Amino acid sequence: MHVNWNDAASFSQWLKGQNGGLYTFRLPTEAEWEYACRAGTEAPRYWGAEPAMACEYENVADQTPQRQWDWTGVHECDDGYSATAPTGTFQPNGFGLHDMLGNVSEWCQDIYSVDVYTRHERANPVFNQESVGTDRVIRGGHWHGDAAAVRCAGRSAGLPGGMNDNLGFRLIREQ
Protein backbone atom coordinates (compact mmCIF):
# COMPACT_ATOMS: atom_id res chain seq x y z
CA MET A 1 0.00 0.00 0.00
CA HIS A 2 1.18 3.48 -0.85
CA VAL A 3 4.02 2.12 -3.00
CA ASN A 4 4.95 3.70 -6.30
CA TRP A 5 6.39 1.85 -9.30
CA ASN A 6 9.86 3.32 -8.78
CA ASP A 7 9.98 2.05 -5.19
CA ALA A 8 8.71 -1.40 -6.18
CA ALA A 9 11.38 -1.71 -8.89
CA SER A 10 14.06 -0.48 -6.47
CA PHE A 11 12.93 -2.95 -3.83
CA SER A 12 13.33 -5.81 -6.31
CA GLN A 13 16.96 -4.78 -6.86
CA TRP A 14 17.58 -4.41 -3.12
CA LEU A 15 16.14 -7.87 -2.52
CA LYS A 16 18.58 -9.36 -5.03
CA GLY A 17 21.44 -7.95 -2.98
CA GLN A 18 20.02 -9.42 0.22
CA ASN A 19 20.47 -12.98 -1.04
CA GLY A 20 23.94 -12.55 -2.49
CA GLY A 21 22.63 -12.49 -6.05
CA LEU A 22 21.41 -16.08 -5.85
CA TYR A 23 18.01 -14.95 -7.12
CA THR A 24 16.84 -11.94 -9.08
CA PHE A 25 13.47 -10.35 -8.51
CA ARG A 26 11.31 -8.22 -10.77
CA LEU A 27 7.80 -6.95 -11.29
CA PRO A 28 5.72 -9.24 -13.51
CA THR A 29 4.98 -8.28 -17.07
CA GLU A 30 1.37 -7.48 -17.81
CA ALA A 31 0.94 -10.81 -19.63
CA GLU A 32 2.52 -12.76 -16.74
CA TRP A 33 0.24 -11.02 -14.27
CA GLU A 34 -2.91 -11.88 -16.23
CA TYR A 35 -1.81 -15.49 -16.71
CA ALA A 36 -1.22 -15.81 -12.96
CA CYS A 37 -4.58 -14.19 -12.19
CA ARG A 38 -6.58 -16.41 -14.52
CA ALA A 39 -4.90 -19.58 -13.21
CA GLY A 40 -5.97 -21.61 -16.23
CA THR A 41 -9.50 -20.25 -16.49
CA GLU A 42 -11.13 -18.22 -19.26
CA ALA A 43 -13.83 -16.52 -17.18
CA PRO A 44 -13.69 -12.81 -16.31
CA ARG A 45 -12.62 -13.75 -12.77
CA TYR A 46 -10.68 -16.83 -11.74
CA TRP A 47 -13.71 -18.08 -9.79
CA GLY A 48 -16.08 -17.58 -12.74
CA ALA A 49 -18.33 -14.95 -14.27
CA GLU A 50 -20.42 -14.11 -11.20
CA PRO A 51 -19.25 -10.88 -9.48
CA ALA A 52 -21.50 -11.61 -6.47
CA MET A 53 -19.10 -14.39 -5.41
CA ALA A 54 -16.26 -11.88 -5.01
CA CYS A 55 -16.45 -11.79 -1.21
CA GLU A 56 -15.62 -15.49 -1.02
CA TYR A 57 -12.39 -14.89 -2.92
CA GLU A 58 -11.32 -11.26 -2.55
CA ASN A 59 -11.47 -8.12 -0.45
CA VAL A 60 -13.52 -5.74 -2.61
CA ALA A 61 -15.98 -2.86 -2.31
CA ASP A 62 -18.98 -4.51 -0.70
CA GLN A 63 -21.65 -4.07 1.94
CA THR A 64 -19.13 -3.42 4.77
CA PRO A 65 -17.80 -0.08 3.45
CA GLN A 66 -21.25 0.71 2.08
CA ARG A 67 -22.61 0.65 5.64
CA GLN A 68 -19.67 2.61 7.02
CA TRP A 69 -19.26 5.23 4.30
CA ASP A 70 -22.54 5.00 2.35
CA TRP A 71 -20.81 3.94 -0.87
CA THR A 72 -22.81 3.14 -3.97
CA GLY A 73 -22.03 0.66 -6.74
CA VAL A 74 -20.67 -1.97 -4.36
CA HIS A 75 -20.77 -5.76 -4.60
CA GLU A 76 -23.91 -7.36 -3.17
CA CYS A 77 -21.85 -9.48 -0.76
CA ASP A 78 -20.09 -8.76 2.53
CA ASP A 79 -16.45 -9.69 3.15
CA GLY A 80 -16.28 -8.05 6.58
CA TYR A 81 -13.49 -5.57 5.79
CA SER A 82 -13.96 -1.83 5.32
CA ALA A 83 -10.44 -1.32 3.94
CA THR A 84 -7.52 -3.70 3.33
CA ALA A 85 -7.56 -7.20 4.81
CA PRO A 86 -4.58 -9.24 6.02
CA THR A 87 -2.84 -10.86 3.05
CA GLY A 88 -4.09 -14.37 2.35
CA THR A 89 -7.39 -13.96 4.23
CA PHE A 90 -9.46 -15.12 1.27
CA GLN A 91 -9.36 -18.23 -0.91
CA PRO A 92 -6.48 -18.51 -3.41
CA ASN A 93 -6.93 -18.98 -7.13
CA GLY A 94 -6.15 -22.26 -8.92
CA PHE A 95 -2.40 -21.53 -8.81
CA GLY A 96 -2.53 -20.95 -5.05
CA LEU A 97 -2.10 -17.17 -5.37
CA HIS A 98 -3.98 -14.91 -2.98
CA ASP A 99 -5.33 -11.39 -3.48
CA MET A 100 -5.04 -11.25 -7.26
CA LEU A 101 -8.29 -9.30 -7.65
CA GLY A 102 -8.74 -7.66 -4.27
CA ASN A 103 -7.01 -5.83 -1.44
CA VAL A 104 -4.67 -3.76 -3.66
CA SER A 105 -4.08 -3.40 -7.38
CA GLU A 106 -0.55 -4.22 -8.50
CA TRP A 107 2.17 -2.57 -10.54
CA CYS A 108 3.50 -4.39 -13.61
CA GLN A 109 6.76 -3.92 -15.48
CA ASP A 110 5.22 -2.70 -18.74
CA ILE A 111 4.65 0.83 -19.96
CA TYR A 112 0.93 1.45 -20.47
CA SER A 113 -0.59 1.88 -23.90
CA VAL A 114 -4.31 1.76 -24.68
CA ASP A 115 -3.73 -0.28 -27.84
CA VAL A 116 -0.86 -2.42 -26.55
CA TYR A 117 -2.39 -5.70 -27.67
CA THR A 118 -2.28 -4.59 -31.31
CA ARG A 119 1.37 -3.55 -31.01
CA HIS A 120 3.14 -6.78 -30.10
CA GLU A 121 3.18 -10.56 -30.12
CA ARG A 122 1.02 -12.48 -27.64
CA ALA A 123 3.84 -14.54 -26.06
CA ASN A 124 4.66 -12.54 -22.90
CA PRO A 125 6.14 -9.40 -24.36
CA VAL A 126 7.33 -6.55 -22.23
CA PHE A 127 5.97 -3.34 -23.65
CA ASN A 128 8.60 -0.68 -23.05
CA GLN A 129 8.30 1.84 -25.88
CA GLU A 130 8.62 5.04 -23.91
CA SER A 131 7.60 6.95 -27.02
CA VAL A 132 3.97 6.21 -26.05
CA GLY A 133 4.43 7.62 -22.55
CA THR A 134 5.81 6.78 -19.15
CA ASP A 135 2.70 5.52 -17.34
CA ARG A 136 3.09 1.99 -15.99
CA VAL A 137 0.51 -0.79 -16.11
CA ILE A 138 -1.60 -1.48 -13.03
CA ARG A 139 -3.55 -4.74 -12.84
CA GLY A 140 -6.07 -6.29 -10.47
CA GLY A 141 -8.95 -5.14 -8.33
CA HIS A 142 -8.68 -3.55 -4.91
CA TRP A 143 -10.51 -3.08 -1.63
CA HIS A 144 -12.78 -0.37 -3.02
CA GLY A 145 -13.07 -1.84 -6.53
CA ASP A 146 -16.53 -2.30 -8.01
CA ALA A 147 -17.57 -5.31 -10.08
CA ALA A 148 -16.37 -3.79 -13.35
CA ALA A 149 -12.84 -3.35 -11.95
CA VAL A 150 -12.61 -6.76 -10.29
CA ARG A 151 -11.76 -8.96 -13.26
CA CYS A 152 -8.59 -10.51 -14.66
CA ALA A 153 -8.61 -8.43 -17.85
CA GLY A 154 -9.02 -5.12 -16.00
CA ARG A 155 -6.11 -2.77 -16.53
CA SER A 156 -5.23 0.81 -15.77
CA ALA A 157 -2.22 3.09 -15.69
CA GLY A 158 -0.29 5.17 -13.22
CA LEU A 159 2.70 7.47 -13.22
CA PRO A 160 5.83 5.68 -11.92
CA GLY A 161 5.99 8.06 -8.96
CA GLY A 162 2.28 7.84 -8.13
CA MET A 163 0.90 6.01 -5.11
CA ASN A 164 -2.34 5.60 -3.21
CA ASP A 165 -4.07 3.43 -0.63
CA ASN A 166 -5.15 0.76 -3.11
CA LEU A 167 -1.87 0.12 -4.91
CA GLY A 168 0.88 -2.37 -4.17
CA PHE A 169 2.99 -4.98 -5.94
CA ARG A 170 4.14 -8.58 -6.06
CA LEU A 171 7.44 -9.84 -7.40
CA ILE A 172 8.61 -12.72 -9.54
CA ARG A 173 11.69 -14.58 -8.34
CA GLU A 174 14.06 -15.89 -10.96
CA GLN A 175 17.28 -17.88 -10.69
MDAnalysis code that builds the backbone (N, CA, C; Angstrom):
import MDAnalysis as mda
import numpy as np

u = mda.Universe.empty(525, n_residues=175, atom_resindex=np.repeat(np.arange(175), 3), trajectory=True)
u.add_TopologyAttr("name", ["N", "CA", "C"] * 175)
u.add_TopologyAttr("resid", np.arange(1, 176))
u.add_TopologyAttr("resname", ["MET", "HIS", "VAL", "ASN", "TRP", "ASN", "ASP", "ALA", "ALA", "SER", "PHE", "SER", "GLN", "TRP", "LEU", "LYS", "GLY", "GLN", "ASN", "GLY", "GLY", "LEU", "TYR", "THR", "PHE", "ARG", "LEU", "PRO", "THR", "GLU", "ALA", "GLU", "TRP", "GLU", "TYR", "ALA", "CYS", "ARG", "ALA", "GLY", "THR", "GLU", "ALA", "PRO", "ARG", "TYR", "TRP", "GLY", "ALA", "GLU", "PRO", "ALA", "MET", "ALA", "CYS", "GLU", "TYR", "GLU", "ASN", "VAL", "ALA", "ASP", "GLN", "THR", "PRO", "GLN", "ARG", "GLN", "TRP", "ASP", "TRP", "THR", "GLY", "VAL", "HIS", "GLU", "CYS", "ASP", "ASP", "GLY", "TYR", "SER", "ALA", "THR", "ALA", "PRO", "THR", "GLY", "THR", "PHE", "GLN", "PRO", "ASN", "GLY", "PHE", "GLY", "LEU", "HIS", "ASP", "MET", "LEU", "GLY", "ASN", "VAL", "SER", "GLU", "TRP", "CYS", "GLN", "ASP", "ILE", "TYR", "SER", "VAL", "ASP", "VAL", "TYR", "THR", "ARG", "HIS", "GLU", "ARG", "ALA", "ASN", "PRO", "VAL", "PHE", "ASN", "GLN", "GLU", "SER", "VAL", "GLY", "THR", "ASP", "ARG", "VAL", "ILE", "ARG", "GLY", "GLY", "HIS", "TRP", "HIS", "GLY", "ASP", "ALA", "ALA", "ALA", "VAL", "ARG", "CYS", "ALA", "GLY", "ARG", "SER", "ALA", "GLY", "LEU", "PRO", "GLY", "GLY", "MET", "ASN", "ASP", "ASN", "LEU", "GLY", "PHE", "ARG", "LEU", "ILE", "ARG", "GLU", "GLN"])
u.atoms.positions = np.array([
    [0.821, -1.179, 0.000],
    [0.000, 0.000, 0.000],
    [0.867, 1.246, 0.000],
    [0.437, 2.230, -0.747],
    [1.177, 3.480, -0.849],
    [2.599, 3.246, -1.358],
    [2.725, 2.408, -2.390],
    [4.025, 2.121, -2.995],
    [3.969, 2.536, -4.456],
    [4.932, 3.333, -4.883],
    [4.947, 3.703, -6.297],
    [5.777, 2.699, -7.098],
    [5.682, 2.782, -8.425],
    [6.388, 1.849, -9.297],
    [7.891, 1.948, -9.087],
    [8.418, 3.145, -8.971],
    [9.864, 3.322, -8.776],
    [10.343, 2.594, -7.520],
    [9.601, 2.725, -6.430],
    [9.984, 2.049, -5.187],
    [9.882, 0.533, -5.312],
    [8.855, 0.046, -5.990],
    [8.705, -1.401, -6.177],
    [9.866, -1.958, -6.992],
    [10.247, -1.264, -8.071],
    [11.376, -1.709, -8.894],
    [12.682, -1.636, -8.096],
    [12.858, -0.597, -7.308],
    [14.065, -0.479, -6.471],
    [14.113, -1.572, -5.414],
    [12.976, -1.899, -4.832],
    [12.926, -2.953, -3.829],
    [13.357, -4.291, -4.429],
    [12.945, -4.549, -5.674],
    [13.332, -5.813, -6.313],
    [14.846, -5.896, -6.464],
    [15.500, -4.787, -6.762],
    [16.961, -4.777, -6.864],
    [17.608, -4.933, -5.487],
    [17.069, -4.289, -4.488],
    [17.577, -4.412, -3.123],
    [17.475, -5.858, -2.645],
    [16.363, -6.498, -2.943],
    [16.138, -7.875, -2.520],
    [17.162, -8.822, -3.146],
    [17.539, -8.557, -4.376],
    [18.578, -9.362, -5.034],
    [19.879, -9.290, -4.239],
    [20.221, -8.123, -3.777],
    [21.438, -7.950, -2.984],
    [21.374, -8.639, -1.636],
    [20.172, -8.804, -1.102],
    [20.018, -9.418, 0.217],
    [20.275, -10.923, 0.205],
    [20.213, -11.541, -0.973],
    [20.468, -12.985, -1.038],
    [21.744, -13.304, -1.802],
    [22.651, -12.337, -1.850],
    [23.945, -12.552, -2.494],
    [23.862, -12.773, -3.988],
    [22.792, -12.335, -4.613],
    [22.629, -12.487, -6.055],
    [22.191, -13.875, -6.488],
    [21.863, -14.724, -5.530],
    [21.409, -16.080, -5.854],
    [20.142, -16.044, -6.700],
    [19.249, -15.128, -6.379],
    [18.005, -14.951, -7.124],
    [17.885, -13.503, -7.559],
    [17.217, -13.295, -8.682],
    [16.841, -11.942, -9.076],
    [15.337, -11.820, -8.896],
    [14.886, -10.622, -8.711],
    [13.471, -10.346, -8.510],
    [13.064, -9.221, -9.446],
    [11.821, -9.265, -9.883],
    [11.310, -8.218, -10.768],
    [9.793, -8.170, -10.692],
    [9.253, -7.058, -11.145],
    [7.800, -6.955, -11.291],
    [7.375, -7.851, -12.453],
    [6.181, -8.417, -12.393],
    [5.718, -9.240, -13.515],
    [5.383, -8.378, -14.721],
    [5.490, -8.968, -15.897],
    [4.979, -8.283, -17.071],
    [3.460, -8.304, -16.991],
    [2.826, -7.495, -17.802],
    [1.366, -7.479, -17.808],
    [0.805, -8.847, -18.198],
    [1.412, -9.487, -19.190],
    [0.942, -10.812, -19.625],
    [1.154, -11.859, -18.536],
    [2.277, -11.822, -17.842],
    [2.519, -12.761, -16.741],
    [1.495, -12.565, -15.635],
    [1.203, -11.302, -15.326],
    [0.238, -11.020, -14.267],
    [-1.127, -11.614, -14.622],
    [-1.589, -11.375, -15.863],
    [-2.912, -11.877, -16.230],
    [-2.936, -13.405, -16.252],
    [-1.882, -14.031, -16.723],
    [-1.808, -15.492, -16.714],
    [-1.913, -16.011, -15.281],
    [-1.182, -15.403, -14.370],
    [-1.217, -15.812, -12.960],
    [-2.595, -15.579, -12.355],
    [-3.253, -14.494, -12.709],
    [-4.582, -14.195, -12.189],
    [-5.605, -15.215, -12.678],
    [-5.592, -15.500, -13.943],
    [-6.581, -16.412, -14.522],
    [-6.402, -17.845, -14.028],
    [-5.181, -18.245, -13.747],
    [-4.902, -19.584, -13.211],
    [-5.555, -20.688, -14.035],
    [-5.441, -20.573, -15.356],
    [-5.967, -21.609, -16.226],
    [-7.425, -21.480, -16.601],
    [-8.091, -20.439, -16.154],
    [-9.503, -20.246, -16.486],
    [-9.650, -19.257, -17.640],
    [-10.839, -19.187, -18.195],
    [-11.125, -18.223, -19.258],
    [-12.242, -17.257, -18.870],
    [-12.740, -17.389, -17.663],
    [-13.831, -16.524, -17.184],
    [-13.273, -15.131, -16.843],
    [-14.140, -14.152, -16.667],
    [-13.689, -12.806, -16.309],
    [-12.929, -12.748, -14.973],
    [-13.268, -13.668, -14.078],
    [-12.624, -13.754, -12.765],
    [-12.204, -15.199, -12.569],
    [-11.159, -15.449, -11.849],
    [-10.675, -16.832, -11.742],
    [-11.681, -17.762, -11.075],
    [-12.668, -17.226, -10.379],
    [-13.710, -18.079, -9.790],
    [-14.925, -18.211, -10.711],
    [-14.972, -17.487, -11.794],
    [-16.077, -17.581, -12.741],
    [-16.571, -16.218, -13.184],
    [-17.770, -16.187, -13.716],
    [-18.329, -14.954, -14.274],
    [-19.147, -14.153, -13.269],
    [-19.499, -14.738, -12.142],
    [-20.420, -14.106, -11.205],
    [-19.706, -13.150, -10.242],
    [-19.895, -11.827, -10.388],
    [-19.246, -10.884, -9.479],
    [-19.734, -11.008, -8.036],
    [-20.946, -11.513, -7.832],
    [-21.496, -11.607, -6.475],
    [-20.719, -12.581, -5.592],
    [-19.905, -13.442, -6.187],
    [-19.098, -14.388, -5.415],
    [-17.773, -13.770, -4.954],
    [-17.540, -12.516, -5.292],
    [-16.257, -11.876, -5.008],
    [-15.860, -11.976, -3.542],
    [-16.784, -11.820, -2.638],
    [-16.449, -11.789, -1.210],
    [-15.953, -13.135, -0.674],
    [-16.174, -14.204, -1.415],
    [-15.618, -15.492, -1.018],
    [-14.144, -15.575, -1.386],
    [-13.725, -14.773, -2.369],
    [-12.387, -14.886, -2.925],
    [-11.503, -13.660, -2.728],
    [-12.098, -12.500, -2.569],
    [-11.316, -11.260, -2.552],
    [-11.903, -10.212, -1.613],
    [-11.059, -9.285, -1.224],
    [-11.468, -8.124, -0.447],
    [-11.780, -6.995, -1.433],
    [-13.063, -6.705, -1.611],
    [-13.522, -5.743, -2.608],
    [-14.520, -4.766, -1.977],
    [-14.936, -3.783, -2.768],
    [-15.983, -2.862, -2.305],
    [-17.277, -3.651, -2.178],
    [-17.806, -3.696, -0.963],
    [-18.979, -4.514, -0.704],
    [-19.874, -3.837, 0.326],
    [-20.689, -4.614, 0.988],
    [-21.647, -4.068, 1.944],
    [-20.976, -3.480, 3.191],
    [-19.786, -3.953, 3.567],
    [-19.125, -3.421, 4.766],
    [-18.793, -1.936, 4.617],
    [-18.044, -1.516, 3.588],
    [-17.801, -0.075, 3.450],
    [-19.057, 0.706, 3.060],
    [-20.000, 0.023, 2.425],
    [-21.248, 0.707, 2.081],
    [-21.955, 1.150, 3.356],
    [-21.982, 0.282, 4.363],
    [-22.609, 0.651, 5.643],
    [-21.811, 1.743, 6.354],
    [-20.511, 1.658, 6.300],
    [-19.673, 2.608, 7.018],
    [-19.601, 3.969, 6.333],
    [-19.470, 3.979, 5.012],
    [-19.258, 5.233, 4.299],
    [-20.357, 5.571, 3.299],
    [-21.421, 4.764, 3.246],
    [-22.541, 5.004, 2.348],
    [-22.116, 5.009, 0.878],
    [-21.243, 4.075, 0.521],
    [-20.813, 3.938, -0.869],
    [-21.950, 3.408, -1.719],
    [-21.882, 3.720, -3.009],
    [-22.814, 3.144, -3.972],
    [-22.016, 2.319, -4.970],
    [-22.700, 1.462, -5.720],
    [-22.030, 0.661, -6.735],
    [-21.163, -0.453, -6.184],
    [-21.479, -0.928, -4.994],
    [-20.667, -1.965, -4.362],
    [-21.178, -3.364, -4.699],
    [-20.362, -4.368, -4.436],
    [-20.773, -5.757, -4.604],
    [-21.914, -6.065, -3.624],
    [-22.763, -6.985, -3.995],
    [-23.909, -7.358, -3.171],
    [-23.558, -8.377, -2.088],
    [-22.289, -8.535, -1.785],
    [-21.845, -9.481, -0.762],
    [-21.175, -8.703, 0.373],
    [-20.700, -9.405, 1.369],
    [-20.086, -8.755, 2.529],
    [-18.865, -9.557, 2.964],
    [-17.677, -8.977, 2.783],
    [-16.451, -9.691, 3.152],
    [-15.968, -9.354, 4.565],
    [-16.622, -8.378, 5.212],
    [-16.284, -8.046, 6.585],
    [-15.154, -7.052, 6.766],
    [-14.597, -6.525, 5.686],
    [-13.486, -5.569, 5.790],
    [-13.875, -4.247, 5.144],
    [-13.665, -3.152, 5.864],
    [-13.961, -1.826, 5.324],
    [-12.833, -1.308, 4.449],
    [-11.612, -1.734, 4.724],
    [-10.444, -1.324, 3.938],
    [-9.638, -2.596, 3.649],
    [-8.324, -2.515, 3.657],
    [-7.523, -3.697, 3.334],
    [-7.685, -4.788, 4.385],
    [-7.498, -6.015, 3.950],
    [-7.560, -7.195, 4.814],
    [-6.157, -7.787, 4.922],
    [-5.885, -8.569, 5.948],
    [-4.583, -9.239, 6.020],
    [-4.362, -10.106, 4.770],
    [-3.175, -10.069, 4.225],
    [-2.842, -10.855, 3.047],
    [-3.171, -12.326, 3.274],
    [-3.779, -12.951, 2.281],
    [-4.089, -14.371, 2.352],
    [-5.348, -14.708, 3.131],
    [-6.154, -13.721, 3.477],
    [-7.389, -13.962, 4.226],
    [-8.409, -14.758, 3.419],
    [-8.455, -14.510, 2.124],
    [-9.464, -15.120, 1.272],
    [-8.885, -16.303, 0.499],
    [-9.762, -17.051, -0.165],
    [-9.358, -18.232, -0.910],
    [-8.370, -17.889, -2.025],
    [-7.404, -18.747, -2.289],
    [-6.478, -18.514, -3.409],
    [-7.112, -18.924, -4.738],
    [-6.475, -18.521, -5.815],
    [-6.928, -18.979, -7.126],
    [-6.370, -20.382, -7.388],
    [-6.573, -20.913, -8.578],
    [-6.146, -22.262, -8.918],
    [-4.649, -22.484, -8.890],
    [-3.858, -21.412, -8.925],
    [-2.403, -21.526, -8.814],
    [-1.934, -21.338, -7.367],
    [-2.889, -21.149, -6.451],
    [-2.528, -20.952, -5.055],
    [-2.139, -19.524, -4.710],
    [-2.442, -18.575, -5.588],
    [-2.104, -17.166, -5.369],
    [-3.278, -16.444, -4.712],
    [-2.974, -15.673, -3.705],
    [-3.983, -14.906, -2.980],
    [-4.017, -13.459, -3.470],
    [-5.165, -12.839, -3.297],
    [-5.326, -11.389, -3.480],
    [-5.004, -10.893, -4.888],
    [-5.298, -11.683, -5.888],
    [-5.036, -11.252, -7.263],
    [-6.041, -10.196, -7.729],
    [-7.261, -10.236, -7.208],
    [-8.291, -9.295, -7.655],
    [-8.882, -8.468, -6.523],
    [-8.240, -8.439, -5.397],
    [-8.740, -7.659, -4.275],
    [-7.599, -7.143, -3.424],
    [-7.951, -6.461, -2.369],
    [-7.007, -5.829, -1.442],
    [-6.323, -4.640, -2.109],
    [-5.300, -4.862, -2.934],
    [-4.669, -3.760, -3.656],
    [-4.426, -4.160, -5.104],
    [-4.489, -3.196, -5.998],
    [-4.082, -3.404, -7.383],
    [-2.561, -3.460, -7.401],
    [-1.998, -3.963, -8.496],
    [-0.554, -4.219, -8.502],
    [0.139, -3.636, -9.727],
    [1.326, -3.076, -9.482],
    [2.173, -2.570, -10.544],
    [2.695, -3.712, -11.397],
    [2.834, -3.468, -12.688],
    [3.497, -4.393, -13.612],
    [4.686, -3.681, -14.249],
    [5.545, -4.450, -14.870],
    [6.761, -3.918, -15.483],
    [6.477, -3.011, -16.669],
    [5.453, -3.337, -17.443],
    [5.225, -2.702, -18.736],
    [4.829, -1.233, -18.671],
    [5.154, -0.524, -19.741],
    [4.649, 0.828, -19.958],
    [3.240, 0.690, -20.530],
    [2.336, 1.533, -20.071],
    [0.933, 1.453, -20.467],
    [0.711, 2.051, -21.850],
    [-0.105, 1.368, -22.628],
    [-0.592, 1.876, -23.901],
    [-2.004, 1.340, -24.083],
    [-2.917, 2.183, -24.502],
    [-4.307, 1.764, -24.680],
    [-4.404, 0.634, -25.687],
    [-3.644, 0.710, -26.767],
    [-3.733, -0.280, -27.841],
    [-2.573, -1.273, -27.826],
    [-2.051, -1.575, -26.665],
    [-0.858, -2.416, -26.551],
    [-1.030, -3.784, -27.195],
    [-2.211, -4.360, -27.140],
    [-2.393, -5.702, -27.672],
    [-2.371, -5.748, -29.196],
    [-2.437, -4.610, -29.862],
    [-2.282, -4.585, -31.310],
    [-0.841, -4.274, -31.705],
    [0.005, -3.979, -30.728],
    [1.374, -3.552, -31.014],
    [2.431, -4.649, -30.893],
    [2.100, -5.784, -30.318],
    [3.144, -6.782, -30.099],
    [2.615, -8.202, -30.147],
    [3.533, -9.147, -30.114],
    [3.180, -10.559, -30.116],
    [2.464, -10.909, -28.817],
    [1.790, -12.045, -28.800],
    [1.016, -12.478, -27.643],
    [1.858, -13.214, -26.609],
    [3.048, -13.677, -26.931],
    [3.841, -14.538, -26.055],
    [4.673, -13.729, -25.053],
    [4.034, -13.249, -24.013],
    [4.660, -12.545, -22.905],
    [5.655, -11.453, -23.286],
    [5.241, -10.508, -24.069],
    [6.145, -9.400, -24.364],
    [6.215, -8.428, -23.196],
    [7.262, -7.661, -23.165],
    [7.333, -6.545, -22.228],
    [7.210, -5.297, -23.085],
    [6.178, -4.531, -22.844],
    [5.974, -3.335, -23.649],
    [6.725, -2.186, -22.993],
    [7.782, -1.720, -23.657],
    [8.601, -0.675, -23.053],
    [8.939, 0.455, -24.016],
    [8.081, 0.727, -24.963],
    [8.301, 1.841, -25.877],
    [7.926, 3.144, -25.184],
    [8.917, 3.815, -24.644],
    [8.623, 5.045, -23.909],
    [8.100, 6.156, -24.803],
    [8.143, 5.939, -26.120],
    [7.602, 6.953, -27.022],
    [6.094, 7.113, -26.853],
    [5.421, 6.100, -26.256],
    [3.974, 6.207, -26.047],
    [3.649, 6.833, -24.698],
    [4.647, 7.031, -23.872],
    [4.426, 7.622, -22.553],
    [5.260, 6.940, -21.493],
    [5.045, 7.358, -20.252],
    [5.810, 6.776, -19.153],
    [4.927, 6.081, -18.128],
    [3.596, 6.192, -18.286],
    [2.704, 5.515, -17.338],
    [3.003, 4.023, -17.313],
    [2.875, 3.425, -16.147],
    [3.091, 1.989, -15.993],
    [1.755, 1.281, -15.814],
    [1.727, 0.017, -16.190],
    [0.513, -0.788, -16.111],
    [0.206, -1.133, -14.660],
    [-1.072, -1.053, -14.324],
    [-1.604, -1.483, -13.027],
    [-2.661, -2.530, -13.317],
    [-2.584, -3.667, -12.617],
    [-3.551, -4.743, -12.837],
    [-4.194, -5.152, -11.525],
    [-5.374, -5.742, -11.622],
    [-6.072, -6.292, -10.465],
    [-7.071, -5.344, -9.847],
    [-7.972, -5.924, -9.072],
    [-8.949, -5.142, -8.328],
    [-8.359, -4.708, -7.002],
    [-9.167, -4.032, -6.207],
    [-8.681, -3.548, -4.912],
    [-9.848, -3.437, -3.939],
    [-9.533, -3.056, -2.716],
    [-10.509, -3.077, -1.628],
    [-11.689, -2.138, -1.835],
    [-11.582, -1.165, -2.717],
    [-12.776, -0.374, -3.023],
    [-13.114, -0.447, -4.510],
    [-12.763, -1.622, -5.123],
    [-13.068, -1.843, -6.526],
    [-14.464, -2.398, -6.736],
    [-15.190, -1.806, -7.685],
    [-16.527, -2.302, -8.005],
    [-16.427, -3.507, -8.943],
    [-17.547, -4.086, -9.287],
    [-17.574, -5.313, -10.085],
    [-16.893, -5.150, -11.438],
    [-17.008, -3.999, -12.053],
    [-16.371, -3.788, -13.354],
    [-14.851, -3.817, -13.256],
    [-14.301, -3.385, -12.128],
    [-12.844, -3.348, -11.952],
    [-12.273, -4.667, -11.465],
    [-13.091, -5.505, -10.882],
    [-12.613, -6.756, -10.290],
    [-12.755, -7.877, -11.310],
    [-11.804, -7.911, -12.249],
    [-11.756, -8.955, -13.262],
    [-10.326, -9.067, -13.786],
    [-9.975, -10.240, -14.256],
    [-8.588, -10.505, -14.658],
    [-8.114, -9.636, -15.817],
    [-9.002, -9.242, -16.703],
    [-8.606, -8.430, -17.849],
    [-8.569, -6.936, -17.528],
    [-9.025, -6.537, -16.355],
    [-9.022, -5.115, -15.999],
    [-7.611, -4.565, -15.956],
    [-7.432, -3.388, -16.518],
    [-6.107, -2.769, -16.531],
    [-6.253, -1.264, -16.445],
    [-5.257, -0.638, -15.851],
    [-5.228, 0.809, -15.766],
    [-3.777, 1.251, -15.793],
    [-3.566, 2.537, -15.595],
    [-2.216, 3.089, -15.691],
    [-1.950, 4.046, -14.546],
    [-0.688, 4.215, -14.241],
    [-0.288, 5.171, -13.223],
    [1.110, 5.696, -13.504],
    [1.354, 6.913, -13.091],
    [2.699, 7.474, -13.218],
    [3.649, 6.697, -12.311],
    [4.891, 6.465, -12.722],
    [5.829, 5.680, -11.918],
    [6.036, 6.210, -10.496],
    [5.832, 7.490, -10.295],
    [5.990, 8.062, -8.958],
    [4.695, 8.163, -8.177],
    [3.584, 7.730, -8.778],
    [2.280, 7.840, -8.128],
    [2.039, 6.718, -7.134],
    [1.269, 7.029, -6.102],
    [0.904, 6.012, -5.114],
    [-0.424, 6.379, -4.491],
    [-1.110, 5.360, -3.946],
    [-2.343, 5.597, -3.212],
    [-2.643, 4.402, -2.313],
    [-3.761, 4.447, -1.631],
    [-4.072, 3.426, -0.625],
    [-4.592, 2.118, -1.201],
    [-4.682, 2.008, -2.513],
    [-5.147, 0.758, -3.111],
    [-4.152, 0.198, -4.113],
    [-2.883, 0.508, -3.939],
    [-1.870, 0.124, -4.912],
    [-0.661, -0.495, -4.234],
    [-0.278, -1.665, -4.701],
    [0.883, -2.371, -4.169],
    [1.587, -3.125, -5.282],
    [2.274, -4.206, -4.933],
    [2.985, -4.980, -5.944],
    [3.260, -6.382, -5.443],
    [3.600, -7.258, -6.371],
    [4.138, -8.579, -6.058],
    [5.303, -8.791, -7.003],
    [6.239, -9.612, -6.605],
    [7.435, -9.837, -7.400],
    [7.518, -11.253, -7.925],
    [8.250, -11.407, -9.003],
    [8.607, -12.717, -9.544],
    [10.053, -12.980, -9.152],
    [10.327, -14.191, -8.675],
    [11.693, -14.584, -8.337],
    [12.231, -15.458, -9.455],
    [13.404, -15.114, -9.923],
    [14.065, -15.889, -10.958],
    [15.411, -16.363, -10.438],
    [15.937, -17.421, -11.065],
    [17.282, -17.881, -10.690],
    [18.300, -17.330, -11.626],
])
